[in-house]
Amino acid sequence: MGSRLNHAIEFIKEFKVVGMHSIEYLVATLE
């Protein structure tokens, strides 16, 4: 059970990083 929670946390962390990069990319293309 704990490992499943850890996998979810790692997935959320990666998703946040990807989301931040895509937002920066969109801002860069709009400027």
Residue frames as a rotation matrix with the C-alpha (Angstrom) as fourth column:
MET 1
0.577 0.817 0.000 0.00
0.817 -0.577 0.000 0.00
0.000 0.000 -1.000 0.00
GLY 2
0.458 -0.464 -0.758 2.80
0.164 -0.794 0.585 2.41
-0.874 -0.393 -0.287 0.88
SER 3
-0.611 -0.729 0.307 4.57
0.415 0.035 0.909 1.73
-0.674 0.683 0.281 -2.42
ARG 4
-0.058 0.669 0.741 1.39
0.985 -0.080 0.150 2.61
0.160 0.739 -0.654 -4.34
LEU 5
0.822 0.336 -0.459 1.24
0.458 -0.870 0.184 5.93
-0.338 -0.361 -0.869 -2.50
ASN 6
-0.023 -0.922 -0.386 4.90
0.112 -0.386 0.916 6.58
-0.993 -0.022 0.112 -3.31
HIS 7
-0.584 -0.145 0.798 4.25
0.772 0.206 0.602 5.85
-0.252 0.968 -0.008 -7.00
ALA 8
0.452 0.835 0.313 1.34
0.879 -0.478 0.006 8.31
0.155 0.272 -0.950 -6.97
ILE 9
0.683 -0.262 -0.682 3.48
0.192 -0.836 0.513 11.00
-0.705 -0.482 -0.521 -5.33
GLU 10
-0.436 -0.895 0.095 6.30
0.291 -0.041 0.956 10.49
-0.851 0.445 0.278 -7.85
PHE 11
-0.298 0.412 0.861 3.77
0.954 0.095 0.284 10.67
0.035 0.906 -0.422 -10.71
ILE 12
0.771 0.618 -0.152 2.31
0.631 -0.773 0.060 13.92
-0.081 -0.143 -0.987 -9.35
LYS 13
0.273 -0.759 -0.591 5.81
0.110 -0.585 0.803 15.42
-0.956 -0.284 -0.076 -8.95
GLU 14
-0.668 -0.538 0.514 6.71
0.528 0.144 0.837 14.54
-0.524 0.831 0.187 -12.56
PHE 15
0.082 0.795 0.601 3.36
0.985 -0.157 0.074 15.85
0.154 0.585 -0.796 -13.79
LYS 16
0.766 0.163 -0.622 3.94
0.384 -0.892 0.240 19.17
-0.516 -0.422 -0.745 -11.99
VAL 17
-0.214 -0.933 -0.288 7.41
0.106 -0.315 0.943 19.52
-0.971 0.171 0.167 -13.54
VAL 18
-0.629 0.035 0.777 6.07
0.762 0.224 0.607 18.74
-0.152 0.974 -0.168 -17.02
GLY 19
0.453 0.885 0.112 3.20
0.891 -0.453 -0.026 21.17
0.028 0.112 -0.993 -16.50
MET 20
0.519 -0.343 -0.783 5.57
0.172 -0.855 0.489 23.95
-0.837 -0.388 -0.385 -15.43
HIS 21
-0.597 -0.793 0.122 7.79
0.241 -0.033 0.970 23.34
-0.765 0.608 0.211 -18.48
SER 22
-0.363 0.522 0.771 4.81
0.928 0.133 0.347 23.37
0.079 0.842 -0.533 -20.87
ILE 23
0.713 0.601 -0.360 3.52
0.646 -0.763 0.004 26.62
-0.273 -0.236 -0.933 -19.33
GLU 24
0.098 -0.771 -0.630 6.96
0.007 -0.632 0.775 28.23
-0.995 -0.080 -0.057 -19.72
TYR 25
-0.717 -0.344 0.606 7.05
0.543 0.270 0.795 26.98
-0.437 0.899 -0.007 -23.32
LEU 26
0.171 0.870 0.463 3.63
0.980 -0.198 0.009 28.49
0.100 0.452 -0.886 -24.06
VAL 27
0.714 0.047 -0.699 4.64
0.308 -0.917 0.253 31.82
-0.629 -0.396 -0.669 -22.51
ALA 28
-0.324 -0.926 -0.193 7.85
0.097 -0.235 0.967 31.83
-0.941 0.295 0.166 -24.55
THR 29
-0.614 0.127 0.779 5.96
0.781 0.246 0.575 31.20
-0.119 0.961 -0.250 -27.79
LEU 30
0.478 0.876 0.063 3.41
0.878 -0.477 -0.039 33.92
-0.004 0.074 -0.997 -27.01
GLU 31
0.343 -0.394 -0.853 6.01
0.292 -0.818 0.496 36.60
-0.893 -0.419 -0.165 -26.29
